[in-house]
Each structure stands twice: as structure tokens, then as C-alpha cells.
């Protein structure tokens, strides 16, 4: 028999109509209140019948009928309790069928014990009643057939001569029952279907809204809250701090080794590394923390400050740095990594979210600059340093570059030719507000403020103007910042400035650092290729202290290495420094690269470098950075570096 639940509703999706679970939901919603209402009505009928029989007993089988009605009332009460939490349609079918059977047996017992023709109407009446109460077509069919068969049996037993007459009355009852069931089922089920369709549409809309909100608030790659969500949470914490005084912790995290991993192993490995970082931040912060991804390899974390102590927040920072320093399983590759962490105790209600971020960012900047892979808590010393940086930023923004900035030149010496062969251009700033400011302060400040590109152009023009008076054999080394290297327009502007000066490109060498390469290796490679095609040479500065120097030598058109002064300063006392310098010199010779050793300050250092095969040196031994007007006499200076006894050199080499 075709189920009534499969009747067509134009509001329903055909694919959804075929789902059994959905049809059962419709039946439960439609018929549960009908069956409950019928059970209450039947209970009322039994109670009324029980009271009537008790106070107005009849002559026929009084005890048996009183007991039957009482049992029916108790059974109905049990059915009502069973209908409180029906779990499925079968449960509802059983309860409805049991309810109908109590009526059926009570009525038929009455007729069996004491037959009355007028009571045959009850058998006919129960057919539409059963059709209205029973929830499924199979139970309706069974109930109507049961009543019809019972009617015919009672007629056959008690008044066989009227069976034919009552037979058609019974058929009418069957027809009425079927009609009532169809009318009720069509109306009720269609209403329920429409309501369920509306509920499903609302749920879909709510799910879509949740998904949209999730996409707007969460980072698609890591699943962490995104930058927008983080700043909403930070502002909420700030407002709560102002209202209640409850402090909280703020941490900023920056991966130290993400760029090399991304460039070496590919973006898929880089994405997997970021997902691992996200999970580790969640684990390190615990259930009360709020980690977020701000963008790229930058993350942040908020946590309640309980207790509000430096030890507590440093403990959080150490957990983070420890987790981030564990090996990363990237599928085909396993690599090491680390993250720098800037921490702040947020307990000052007068500070805005911007102020807090500025302080945490300064702690992070210090961690990356001085203690890479470690956690740094913002303190009074960093507060003073940040204030100074702010003053430098303000002074930079209103500085007269032409008047306040100048270029000095430090000579580079060729030990083979015993003469100066070039100069490195170094920037100096005498601020009208702050006085002299060192390059290690104003260069990072200019990069942070986005002012490094016009400053680079100004300094390059000054260096080229000074170079116009030099002999053709003297070259210039000029440093480019990370921001210069990352901008194709900036590189083109720099090369155009050199072309406009009329100085041959081969006399000008540009120095870049490994740090600049780590920012975006692919863009750095394009920029260096652009510089090389213009005829300039490229020197890799601070060589040996970066992350993956050999990769750069292999993939970039570098023509010269500059060995960092930190190795030279201890070369006489530290055998490791001696071996490192000797290895780097050997590497440059093997790769047919030029090599300049920085930081040579004593003749002892010079002579030990000479024994290693060093040719080009730079340092105070040759000359301090000098203004342009002192270059001509410096070029005329004669240097006599006599060899030293070899015993000390041999001892260091062992």
C-alpha cells in the first residue's frame, strides 16, 4: 500500500520527500498531539463510565464491566505517560493502537455479555474514530477491518437474519473512516510539511549566516579567529578592563623561519606549518586563551591575567616558544622552526587597544632583533626605547633630508695591490630636533615609517655626487634596505638615478643582507636579476650569520661576499671564529666570488687574515668613515703592513 507520507507537496523538495527520517518527523509532529488529545478524551470517557457504573449499577454483569472499565482507564493512563517522550513513529503506533484496542475490547465485551442492537452503532462509530486517531495507514486499515469483522461476527451470532442489512451499514462506516482518515491526513500532514519546510528554510538561512559569520571571523587556512575577530576581542577586553579593572595578557607571535621554509619546500609545506603553529598556540594557551592569526606568519593571543605577574605571562611565553621550537612534520619534509614572542601585561585602563598593540609589537620587535626565538616581556626599558623610537619617527617625518642627512665613506683595501679600491657609503643623520642619531636607530625607524625609499634616493644622490670627483678606478658600495629590494618601482628608480648620474654601472656595487632575502625570496631574486642586468655587481652583506646563505649563493647572481665583523673581532682569541673565517674565504674562492672582510682594526688581525688568503678588507685599520672632502688625501696614503711572526698564527690555526 502506498504510504500517505509520500503524497506530493509542492513546497517540498522531491529529494527531501524520499527521506524516511523526514517522513517520520512529519508523522510524529502531526499525530502526537492528536493521539495525546484522544487519550485524554478516552480517559475522560472511561472515568465518566466508571463513575456512572459505580453510582448507578445496572443489572447485567455489573462486576465484570466495572472491572473492564477500570482496567481501560488504567491502561489509558499508562498510554498517556508513554506518550510523554515517544522516540519514533513505531512507539506512537503502539500507543495509538493500544488506545483504540481499549475502546474496542470494552465495547465488544459489553456486547458479548449483554447484546443490544442499538449498541451496534458503537462498532460503526469507532471506524472513523480509529481512522482519526491512528497515525499510519497500516494501523488505520487494521483498525477499520477489525471493527468491521467484529460487527459482522456479532450480527451473525446474535441476529443472523439482519446481517445483510447491517453489512451495508458497516461498509458505509468503512467508507466514512477511509474518507475521514484521508481528509485529516492530507490537511494535517500538508500543514506539517509546510511548517517543516519553513523550519528547514530558516535553518538553512541560519546555517548560511553562521557560515558567513565564520568566514568573516575565522582564518580559512588555520581555523583560528582572524585579524578582525582579534581586534574585536581586544577592544572588548579593553572595555572590560576600564569597567572592572580586570587585567589581561596580550602576546604577539612572529615565526622566525617561515619564509625560508615556504621558499625552500613550497607553499603547501608553508601552509601546513602555519596550521601546526595554530594548533600549538591553542595548546600552549589553554582553554581560557584566545589565539588568532593576524596574517602571514603573524599570530596573536589574549589570555586572562590571573595572577597578574610577570612570571605568569613569561610562563605563557615560554610555553609558546617551547612548542614553536619543536620539529614540524610537513609530510615529505621535517624541519626545525622557532617563533619570537612579544608579551604585555594589560592593566592600564587609560591605554587604548592601539597603545597596547604598539607596546606588544615593540616587545616582539626587540625579541626578533636581539633574542630570536625567545619571549620578551614589555618593560620600563622598552618603554623608554619605544618613546625614543616615537621621537625618531616624528623627527623623520618632518626632517629636511637634503640638509640633515649626509653620507660618509669607509675605505675598502686591496692587500694585493696595497691600495684603496673603493668606499662603502654610510648614512649619517644630524637631526635638527634630536641631534646626531645613529644609523641602527634611524634606518629601522625609516623602514617602519615607510620613509626608507625617499631616504635611499637622497643618500644615493649624495653618494653619486661625491663619486663624480673620484678616479675611475675607485668603486662605490651602497646598501639597499629590505623595503627597497621588495619594490620593483623602487629598484627601477634607483637604477634610473645611477643612469642619470652618468657614472658607469660597473663602478657601483649594491649591498644586500640575508634578512632582506628572507622577507620574500622570489621578489628578492627578481630585484637582484634586475640590478645585475643593469650592469651592477651585488654583494651579500653580513655573510655567515643568516639562515640559509648557501641557498642564496646557489640561486642568486651574487658577485661578492662580505664577512661580518663579529667573526673578525675574536679571531685572535677564538679558534672557532678563525675556522669560520677560513672556511668562508675558502668557499668564496671555490665559487669564484670576491670577498671583503669587515671589522679589521688591528695589524694582528690583518696579518692572520693575509695568511688565510684574504685580499679585500675594510675596517678602522684602513680608515674610519670619512666625509667626501677627505677622500683625496686618503687615496694618497701609503700603507705598510709588514708580516708578523708565524708562531702565533700557527698556534691559532691548530
C-alpha positions as CSV (number, residue, x, y, z in Angstrom):
1,X,0.0,0.0,0.0
2,X,1.4,3.4,-0.9
3,X,2.2,5.4,2.2
4,X,0.3,8.6,2.8
5,X,3.6,10.3,3.7
6,X,4.6,10.2,0.1
7,X,1.8,12.4,-1.1
8,X,3.0,15.3,-3.1
9,X,3.5,18.7,-1.5
10,X,4.6,21.5,-3.9
11,X,6.5,23.2,-1.1
12,X,8.8,20.2,-0.6
13,X,12.0,19.3,-2.4
14,X,11.4,15.9,-4.1
15,X,14.8,14.8,-3.0
16,X,13.8,15.5,0.6
17,X,10.4,13.8,0.3
18,X,12.0,10.4,-0.2
19,X,13.9,10.6,3.1
20,X,12.4,8.2,5.7
21,X,13.7,10.2,8.6
22,X,11.9,13.3,7.3
23,X,8.6,11.4,6.8
24,X,8.8,10.0,10.4
25,X,9.3,13.6,11.7
26,X,6.2,14.7,9.8
27,X,4.1,11.9,11.3
28,X,5.4,12.5,14.8
29,X,4.7,16.2,14.6
30,X,1.2,15.8,13.0
31,X,-0.2,12.9,15.1
32,X,1.5,13.2,18.5
33,X,-0.9,15.9,19.7
34,X,-3.9,14.0,18.1
35,X,-3.1,10.8,19.9
36,X,-2.4,12.6,23.2
37,X,-5.7,14.5,22.9
38,X,-7.6,11.3,22.0
39,X,-6.0,9.5,25.0
40,X,-7.2,12.3,27.3
41,X,-10.7,12.2,25.8
42,X,-10.8,8.4,26.2
43,X,-9.6,8.6,29.8
44,X,-12.4,11.1,30.4
45,X,-14.9,8.7,28.8
46,X,-13.7,5.8,30.9
47,X,-13.8,7.8,34.1
48,X,-17.3,9.0,33.4
49,X,-18.4,5.4,32.6
50,X,-16.7,4.1,35.7
51,X,-18.4,6.7,38.0
52,X,-21.7,6.1,36.3
53,X,-21.5,2.3,36.8
54,X,-20.3,2.8,40.3
55,X,-23.2,5.1,41.4
56,X,-25.8,3.7,39.0
57,X,-25.1,0.0,38.7
58,X,-27.1,-2.0,36.1
59,X,-28.4,-5.4,36.4
60,X,-26.3,-7.1,33.7
61,X,-22.8,-8.2,34.5
62,X,-22.1,-5.2,36.7
63,X,-18.9,-6.5,38.3
64,X,-17.3,-7.6,35.0
65,X,-18.0,-4.3,33.3
66,X,-16.9,-2.2,36.2
67,X,-13.6,-4.1,36.2
68,X,-13.2,-3.8,32.5
69,X,-13.8,0.0,32.5
70,X,-11.4,0.4,35.4
71,X,-8.7,-1.6,33.5
72,X,-9.4,0.5,30.5
73,X,-8.9,3.7,32.5
74,X,-5.7,2.5,34.0
75,X,-4.4,1.4,30.6
76,X,-5.3,4.8,29.2
77,X,-3.3,6.5,32.0
78,X,-0.3,4.3,31.1
79,X,-0.7,5.3,27.4
80,X,-0.7,9.0,28.3
81,X,2.5,8.6,30.3
82,X,4.1,6.6,27.5
83,X,3.3,9.4,25.1
84,X,5.3,11.9,27.1
85,X,8.6,11.1,25.2
86,X,7.9,9.0,22.2
87,X,11.2,8.2,20.4
88,X,9.9,7.1,17.0
89,X,6.7,6.5,14.9
90,X,6.6,2.8,15.9
91,X,6.3,3.9,19.5
92,X,3.4,6.3,18.5
93,X,1.7,3.5,16.5
94,X,1.8,1.1,19.5
95,X,0.4,3.7,21.9
96,X,-2.4,4.7,19.5
97,X,-3.2,1.1,18.7
98,X,-3.4,0.3,22.4
99,X,-5.7,3.2,23.0
100,X,-8.0,2.1,20.2
101,X,-7.9,-1.5,21.5
102,X,-9.1,-0.5,25.0
103,X,-12.2,1.1,23.4
104,X,-12.7,-1.9,21.1
105,X,-12.4,-4.5,23.8
106,X,-14.6,-2.5,26.2
107,X,-17.3,-2.0,23.7
108,X,-17.2,-5.6,22.4
109,X,-17.1,-7.0,26.0
110,X,-20.3,-5.1,26.7
111,X,-22.0,-6.6,23.6
112,X,-20.7,-10.0,24.3
113,X,-22.0,-10.0,27.8
114,X,-25.2,-8.2,27.1
115,X,-26.1,-7.7,23.4
116,X,-28.2,-4.8,22.4
117,X,-29.0,-3.9,18.8
118,X,-28.7,-0.1,19.4
119,X,-25.1,-0.6,20.7
120,X,-24.1,-1.8,17.2
121,X,-23.8,1.9,16.4
122,X,-20.7,2.0,18.6
123,X,-18.9,-0.5,16.3
124,X,-19.8,1.6,13.3
125,X,-18.8,4.9,15.1
126,X,-15.4,3.5,16.1
127,X,-14.4,3.1,12.4
128,X,-14.0,6.9,11.8
129,X,-12.7,7.3,15.3
130,X,-9.9,4.8,14.7
131,X,-9.3,6.5,11.3
132,X,-8.8,9.8,13.0
133,X,-6.6,8.6,15.9
134,X,-4.3,6.0,14.3
135,X,-1.1,7.6,12.8
136,X,-0.3,5.2,9.9
137,X,-2.3,3.7,7.1
138,X,-1.5,0.1,8.2
139,X,-2.9,0.7,11.6
140,X,-5.9,2.5,10.2
141,X,-6.6,-0.4,7.8
142,X,-6.2,-2.9,10.6
143,X,-8.4,-0.9,13.0
144,X,-11.2,-0.5,10.4
145,X,-11.1,-4.2,9.3
146,X,-11.1,-5.3,13.0
147,X,-14.2,-3.2,13.7
148,X,-16.0,-4.4,10.5
149,X,-15.2,-8.1,11.2
150,X,-16.4,-7.7,14.8
151,X,-19.6,-6.1,13.6
152,X,-20.4,-8.9,11.2
153,X,-19.5,-11.5,13.8
154,X,-21.8,-10.0,16.4
155,X,-24.6,-9.9,13.8
156,X,-24.0,-13.5,12.8
157,X,-24.1,-14.6,16.4
158,X,-27.0,-12.6,17.7
159,X,-29.3,-11.6,14.7
160,X,-28.2,-13.5,11.7
161,X,-31.3,-12.6,9.7
162,X,-30.1,-8.9,9.7
163,X,-26.6,-9.5,8.7
164,X,-27.2,-8.3,5.1
165,X,-28.9,-5.1,6.3
166,X,-26.2,-4.2,8.7
167,X,-23.5,-5.3,6.3
168,X,-24.0,-2.2,4.1
169,X,-24.2,0.0,7.2
170,X,-20.7,-1.4,8.1
171,X,-19.5,-0.7,4.6
172,X,-20.7,2.9,5.0
173,X,-18.7,3.0,8.2
174,X,-15.6,1.8,6.5
175,X,-16.1,4.4,3.7
176,X,-16.6,7.1,6.3
177,X,-13.4,6.0,8.1
178,X,-11.3,6.0,5.0
179,X,-12.7,9.4,3.9
180,X,-12.1,10.9,7.3
181,X,-8.5,9.5,7.5
182,X,-7.7,10.9,4.1
183,X,-9.1,14.3,4.8
184,X,-7.4,14.6,8.2
185,X,-4.1,13.2,7.0
186,X,-4.0,15.3,3.9
187,X,-4.8,18.5,5.8
188,X,-2.6,17.8,8.8
189,X,0.4,16.3,7.0
190,X,0.5,19.1,4.4
191,X,0.3,21.6,7.1
192,X,3.2,19.9,9.0
193,X,5.2,19.6,5.7
194,X,4.8,23.3,5.1
195,X,5.9,24.1,8.6
196,X,8.8,21.8,8.4
197,X,9.8,23.3,5.0
198,X,9.7,26.7,6.6
199,X,11.8,25.4,9.6
200,X,14.3,23.9,7.2
201,X,14.5,27.1,5.2
202,X,15.1,29.0,8.4
203,X,17.7,26.5,9.5
204,X,19.4,26.8,6.1
205,X,19.4,30.6,6.3
206,X,20.8,30.4,9.9
207,X,23.4,27.9,8.8
208,X,24.4,30.1,5.9
209,X,24.5,33.1,8.2
210,X,26.7,31.1,10.6
211,X,29.0,30.1,7.8
212,X,29.2,33.6,6.5
213,X,29.9,34.8,10.0
214,X,32.5,32.1,10.4
215,X,34.2,33.1,7.1
216,X,34.2,36.7,8.2
217,X,35.6,36.0,11.7
218,X,37.9,33.0,11.1
219,X,41.0,32.4,9.2
220,X,40.3,30.0,6.3
221,X,43.7,28.3,6.5
222,X,44.2,27.7,10.2
223,X,40.7,27.9,11.6
224,X,41.8,30.5,14.2
225,X,39.9,33.8,14.6
226,X,41.2,36.3,12.0
227,X,42.5,39.8,12.4
228,X,39.1,41.3,12.5
229,X,37.9,39.0,15.3
230,X,41.1,39.5,17.3
231,X,40.7,43.3,17.4
232,X,37.0,43.0,18.3
233,X,38.1,40.7,21.2
234,X,40.9,43.1,22.1
235,X,38.5,46.1,22.2
236,X,36.1,44.0,24.4
237,X,38.9,43.2,26.8
238,X,40.0,46.9,26.9
239,X,36.4,48.0,27.7
240,X,36.1,45.3,30.4
241,X,39.4,46.5,31.9
242,X,38.1,50.0,32.1
243,X,34.8,48.9,33.8
244,X,36.1,46.3,36.2
245,X,39.9,46.7,36.4
246,X,40.4,43.0,35.3
247,X,43.8,42.8,33.6
248,X,44.7,40.5,30.8
249,X,47.7,39.3,28.8
250,X,48.5,40.2,25.2
251,X,51.0,38.3,23.1
252,X,52.2,38.8,19.5
253,X,54.0,35.9,17.8
254,X,56.1,36.0,14.6
255,X,57.7,33.0,13.1
256,X,61.4,33.4,12.6
257,X,61.9,30.7,9.9
258,X,58.7,30.6,7.9
259,X,59.9,32.4,4.8
260,X,62.8,30.1,4.2
261,X,60.6,27.0,4.8
262,X,58.0,28.5,2.4
263,X,60.6,29.3,-0.3
264,X,62.5,26.0,0.1
265,X,59.7,23.4,0.4
266,X,56.9,25.3,-1.3
267,X,53.6,26.9,-0.3
268,X,51.9,23.7,0.6
269,X,54.5,23.0,3.2
270,X,54.3,26.6,4.4
271,X,50.5,26.3,4.8
272,X,50.9,23.1,6.8
273,X,53.5,24.8,9.0
274,X,51.0,27.6,9.7
275,X,48.3,25.1,10.6
276,X,50.7,23.3,13.0
277,X,51.6,26.7,14.6
278,X,47.9,27.4,15.1
279,X,47.3,24.1,16.9
280,X,50.3,24.6,19.1
281,X,49.2,28.1,20.1
282,X,45.9,26.7,21.1
283,X,47.5,24.0,23.2
284,X,50.0,26.4,24.8
285,X,47.4,29.0,25.7
286,X,44.9,26.5,27.2
287,X,41.2,26.7,27.2
288,X,41.0,30.3,28.5
289,X,43.2,31.8,25.8
290,X,42.1,33.4,22.6
291,X,44.7,32.8,19.8
292,X,44.3,34.4,16.4
293,X,46.1,34.7,13.1
294,X,46.7,38.3,12.1
295,X,48.1,37.5,8.7
296,X,51.1,35.8,7.0
297,X,53.1,34.2,9.8
298,X,52.0,36.6,12.4
299,X,49.8,35.4,15.3
300,X,48.4,36.9,18.5
301,X,47.0,35.6,21.7
302,X,44.8,37.0,24.5
303,X,44.6,35.4,28.0
304,X,43.2,36.4,31.4
305,X,45.9,37.8,33.8
306,X,45.3,35.6,36.8
307,X,47.6,36.1,38.6
308,X,48.8,39.4,37.1
309,X,52.5,38.8,37.4
310,X,55.5,38.9,35.1
311,X,56.3,35.3,36.0
312,X,52.8,34.2,34.9
313,X,53.0,35.9,31.5
314,X,56.6,34.8,30.9
315,X,55.5,31.2,31.7
316,X,52.9,31.5,28.9
317,X,55.6,33.0,26.6
318,X,58.0,30.1,27.4
319,X,55.3,27.5,26.7
320,X,54.7,29.2,23.3
321,X,58.4,29.4,22.4
322,X,58.9,25.8,23.5
323,X,56.1,24.5,21.4
324,X,57.1,26.5,18.4
325,X,60.6,25.3,18.5
326,X,59.6,21.6,18.2
327,X,60.2,19.9,14.8
328,X,57.5,20.4,12.1
329,X,56.3,17.3,10.2
330,X,55.3,18.8,6.8
331,X,54.6,15.5,5.1
332,X,57.6,14.8,2.9
333,X,59.8,17.1,5.0
334,X,60.6,17.7,8.6
335,X,62.1,21.0,9.6
336,X,63.0,23.0,12.7
337,X,61.4,26.3,13.5
338,X,61.0,29.0,16.1
339,X,58.9,31.9,16.9
340,X,59.6,35.2,18.6
341,X,57.0,36.4,21.2
342,X,56.3,39.9,22.4
343,X,54.3,40.0,25.7
344,X,52.4,42.7,27.6
345,X,50.5,42.8,30.8
346,X,47.5,45.0,30.0
347,X,46.5,46.6,33.3
348,X,46.4,50.3,32.5
349,X,42.7,51.4,31.7
350,X,44.0,54.6,30.2
351,X,45.7,52.8,27.3
352,X,43.7,52.1,24.1
353,X,43.9,49.0,22.0
354,X,46.2,50.8,19.7
355,X,48.5,51.7,22.5
356,X,48.6,48.1,23.8
357,X,49.4,46.7,20.3
358,X,52.1,49.2,19.9
359,X,53.8,48.1,23.1
360,X,53.4,44.4,22.4
361,X,54.7,45.0,18.9
362,X,57.8,46.8,20.3
363,X,58.5,43.8,22.6
364,X,58.2,41.5,19.6
365,X,60.5,43.7,17.6
366,X,63.1,43.5,20.3
367,X,62.7,39.7,20.5
368,X,63.3,39.3,16.8
369,X,66.2,41.8,16.8
370,X,68.1,40.6,19.9
371,X,66.6,37.3,21.1
372,X,65.2,35.5,18.1
373,X,63.1,32.5,19.1
374,X,62.5,33.8,22.6
375,X,59.7,35.6,24.5
376,X,60.2,39.2,25.7
377,X,58.0,41.0,28.2
378,X,57.5,44.7,27.6
379,X,59.1,46.6,30.5
380,X,60.3,50.1,31.5
381,X,63.5,49.9,29.4
382,X,61.5,49.0,26.3
383,X,59.0,51.8,27.2
384,X,61.9,54.3,27.1
385,X,63.2,52.8,23.9
386,X,59.8,53.0,22.3
387,X,59.5,56.6,23.4
388,X,62.8,57.3,21.7
389,X,61.7,55.5,18.6
390,X,58.5,57.5,18.6
391,X,60.5,60.7,18.8
392,X,62.7,59.5,16.0
393,X,59.7,58.7,13.9
394,X,58.3,62.2,14.4
395,X,61.6,63.8,13.6
396,X,62.0,61.7,10.5
397,X,58.6,62.8,9.2
398,X,59.4,66.4,9.3
399,X,63.2,66.2,8.6
400,X,64.8,68.1,5.7
401,X,66.6,65.2,4.0
402,X,68.9,67.3,1.9
403,X,70.0,69.4,4.9
404,X,70.1,66.9,7.7
405,X,71.3,63.7,6.1
406,X,74.8,63.2,4.8
407,X,77.0,60.3,3.5
408,X,80.4,59.3,4.8
409,X,82.6,56.8,3.2
410,X,84.7,53.9,4.7
411,X,87.6,52.7,2.5
412,X,88.0,49.2,1.2
413,X,91.6,48.0,0.8
414,X,93.2,45.5,-1.6
415,X,96.0,43.7,0.1
416,X,97.4,42.5,-3.2
417,X,97.6,46.0,-4.8
418,X,98.3,47.7,-1.4
419,X,95.8,50.5,-2.1
420,X,92.3,51.6,-1.6
421,X,90.0,50.3,-4.3
422,X,86.6,51.5,-3.2
423,X,84.4,53.0,-0.5
424,X,81.3,51.9,1.3
425,X,78.7,54.7,1.6
426,X,77.3,55.0,5.1
427,X,74.4,57.3,6.2
428,X,74.6,59.8,9.0
429,X,71.8,62.0,10.4
430,X,72.2,65.2,12.4
431,X,68.5,65.9,13.3
432,X,67.5,69.5,13.9
433,X,65.4,68.3,16.9
434,X,67.3,65.3,18.3
435,X,70.9,66.0,17.3
436,X,73.0,63.1,16.0
437,X,71.1,59.8,15.5
438,X,72.9,56.6,14.8
439,X,72.0,54.5,11.7
440,X,71.0,51.5,13.8
441,X,68.2,53.7,15.2
442,X,67.0,55.8,12.2
443,X,67.3,53.2,9.5
444,X,64.8,50.8,11.2
445,X,62.6,53.8,12.1
446,X,62.6,54.9,8.5
447,X,61.6,51.4,7.4
448,X,58.8,51.2,10.0
449,X,57.5,54.6,9.0
450,X,57.6,53.8,5.2
451,X,60.2,56.6,4.6
452,X,63.2,54.5,3.6
453,X,62.7,54.7,-0.1
454,X,62.9,58.5,-0.4
455,X,65.7,58.4,2.1
456,X,67.6,55.8,0.0
457,X,67.2,58.0,-3.1
458,X,68.5,61.1,-1.2
459,X,71.5,59.2,0.1
460,X,72.3,57.6,-3.3
461,X,72.2,61.0,-5.0
462,X,74.6,62.5,-2.4
463,X,77.0,59.5,-2.8
464,X,76.9,59.8,-6.6
465,X,77.6,63.5,-6.4
466,X,80.7,62.8,-4.3
467,X,81.8,60.0,-6.6
468,X,81.9,62.3,-9.6
469,X,85.3,63.6,-8.4
470,X,86.9,60.1,-7.7
471,X,89.3,58.4,-10.0
472,X,87.8,55.9,-12.4
473,X,89.5,53.0,-10.6
474,X,87.6,53.7,-7.3
475,X,84.3,52.0,-6.8
476,X,81.3,52.6,-4.6
477,X,79.4,50.2,-2.4
478,X,75.9,51.2,-1.5
479,X,73.4,49.5,0.9
480,X,69.9,48.7,-0.1
481,X,67.2,48.1,2.5
482,X,64.7,45.3,2.6
483,X,61.9,47.7,1.6
484,X,64.0,48.8,-1.5
485,X,64.5,45.3,-2.6
486,X,60.8,44.3,-2.2
487,X,59.6,47.1,-4.5
488,X,60.2,46.8,-8.3
489,X,59.4,50.5,-8.6
490,X,61.9,51.4,-6.0
491,X,64.6,49.3,-7.8
492,X,63.8,50.9,-11.1
493,X,64.0,54.4,-9.5
494,X,67.4,53.6,-8.0
495,X,68.8,52.3,-11.3
496,X,67.4,55.4,-13.1
497,X,69.2,57.6,-10.6
498,X,72.5,55.9,-11.4
499,X,71.9,56.2,-15.1
500,X,71.2,59.9,-14.8
501,X,74.4,60.4,-12.9
502,X,76.5,59.3,-15.9
503,X,78.7,57.0,-13.8
504,X,79.4,53.6,-15.3
505,X,77.2,50.9,-13.7
506,X,80.2,48.6,-13.2
507,X,81.7,51.1,-10.7
508,X,78.7,50.8,-8.3
509,X,78.0,47.8,-6.2
510,X,74.8,47.3,-4.2
511,X,75.0,45.5,-0.9
512,X,72.0,43.5,0.4
513,X,71.6,41.4,3.6
514,X,70.3,37.9,4.0
515,X,67.5,39.4,6.2
516,X,66.2,41.2,3.1
517,X,66.2,37.9,1.2
518,X,64.1,36.1,3.9
519,X,61.3,38.6,3.6
520,X,60.4,37.4,0.1
521,X,63.0,35.3,-1.7
522,X,61.3,35.3,-5.1
523,X,60.9,39.1,-5.2
524,X,64.5,39.5,-4.0
525,X,65.7,37.3,-6.8
526,X,63.8,39.3,-9.4
527,X,65.3,42.6,-7.9
528,X,68.8,41.2,-7.9
529,X,68.4,40.0,-11.5
530,X,67.2,43.4,-12.5
531,X,70.3,45.0,-10.8
532,X,72.6,42.6,-12.5
533,X,71.1,43.2,-15.9
534,X,71.8,46.9,-15.4
535,X,75.5,46.1,-15.1
536,X,75.9,46.4,-11.3
537,X,77.5,43.9,-9.1
538,X,75.8,42.6,-5.9
539,X,77.4,41.9,-2.6
540,X,75.9,39.8,0.1
541,X,76.4,41.6,3.4
542,X,76.8,40.1,6.9
543,X,77.5,36.8,5.3
544,X,77.6,33.7,7.6
545,X,75.1,35.0,10.2
546,X,71.9,34.4,8.2
547,X,69.5,31.4,7.9
548,X,70.4,29.8,4.6
549,X,73.3,31.6,3.0
550,X,74.4,28.7,0.7
551,X,70.9,28.7,-0.9
552,X,71.4,32.3,-1.8
553,X,74.8,31.7,-3.3
554,X,73.4,28.9,-5.4
555,X,70.3,30.7,-6.7
556,X,71.3,34.4,-6.9
557,X,73.7,36.3,-9.2
558,X,75.9,37.4,-6.3
559,X,79.4,38.6,-7.1
560,X,80.9,39.2,-3.7
561,X,80.6,38.2,0.0
562,X,81.1,40.4,3.0
563,X,82.2,38.5,6.1
564,X,80.7,40.1,9.2
565,X,82.9,41.9,11.6
566,X,81.7,39.7,14.5
567,X,83.9,36.9,13.3
568,X,87.0,39.1,12.9
569,X,86.8,40.8,16.3
570,X,87.5,37.5,18.1
571,X,89.7,35.8,15.5
572,X,92.8,36.0,17.7
573,X,91.2,34.6,20.8
574,X,88.6,32.2,19.5
575,X,89.7,29.2,17.3
576,X,86.0,28.8,16.1
577,X,86.0,32.3,14.7
578,X,89.3,31.6,13.0
579,X,88.0,28.4,11.4
580,X,84.7,30.1,10.3
581,X,86.6,32.9,8.6
582,X,89.0,30.5,6.9
583,X,86.0,28.3,5.7
584,X,84.1,31.3,4.3
585,X,87.2,32.5,2.5
586,X,87.8,29.1,1.0
587,X,84.1,29.0,0.0
588,X,84.3,32.3,-1.8
589,X,87.5,31.2,-3.6
590,X,85.9,27.9,-4.7
591,X,82.8,29.7,-6.0
592,X,85.0,32.4,-7.7
593,X,83.4,35.2,-5.7
594,X,85.0,38.3,-4.3
595,X,85.2,38.6,-0.6
596,X,85.5,41.6,1.7
597,X,86.3,41.1,5.4
598,X,84.8,43.8,7.6
599,X,85.8,45.0,11.0
600,X,89.6,44.8,10.7
601,X,91.0,47.0,13.4
602,X,94.5,45.7,14.2
603,X,97.5,44.7,12.3
604,X,97.5,41.3,14.1
605,X,94.0,40.7,12.6
606,X,95.2,41.8,9.2
607,X,98.2,39.5,9.2
608,X,96.3,36.4,10.2
609,X,93.7,37.1,7.5
610,X,96.5,37.5,5.0
611,X,97.8,34.0,5.8
612,X,94.3,32.7,5.1
613,X,94.4,34.2,1.6
614,X,92.2,37.3,2.3
615,X,92.6,40.1,-0.3
616,X,90.0,42.8,0.4
617,X,89.5,44.2,3.9
618,X,87.5,47.0,5.5
619,X,87.8,48.5,9.0
620,X,89.3,51.1,11.2
621,X,92.8,49.9,10.5
622,X,92.5,51.3,7.0
623,X,90.3,54.2,7.9
624,X,87.2,55.3,9.7
625,X,84.1,56.5,7.8
626,X,85.1,59.9,6.3
627,X,83.4,62.8,4.6
628,X,83.8,63.3,0.8
629,X,86.4,66.0,1.2
630,X,88.9,63.7,3.0
631,X,88.8,61.0,0.3
632,X,91.6,62.5,-2.0
633,X,94.2,62.5,0.8
634,X,93.1,59.1,1.9
635,X,93.7,57.8,-1.6
636,X,97.3,59.2,-1.5
637,X,98.0,57.5,1.8
638,X,100.7,54.8,1.8
639,X,100.1,51.7,3.9
640,X,102.9,49.4,5.1
641,X,101.7,46.3,6.7
642,X,104.8,44.2,7.5
643,X,104.4,40.4,8.0
644,X,104.3,39.2,11.7
645,X,106.0,36.1,13.1
646,X,104.1,32.9,12.2
647,X,104.3,31.1,15.5
648,X,101.2,32.8,16.9
649,X,99.3,32.2,13.7
650,X,100.2,28.5,13.6
651,X,99.0,28.2,17.2
652,X,95.6,29.7,16.4
653,X,95.2,27.5,13.3
654,X,95.6,24.3,15.4
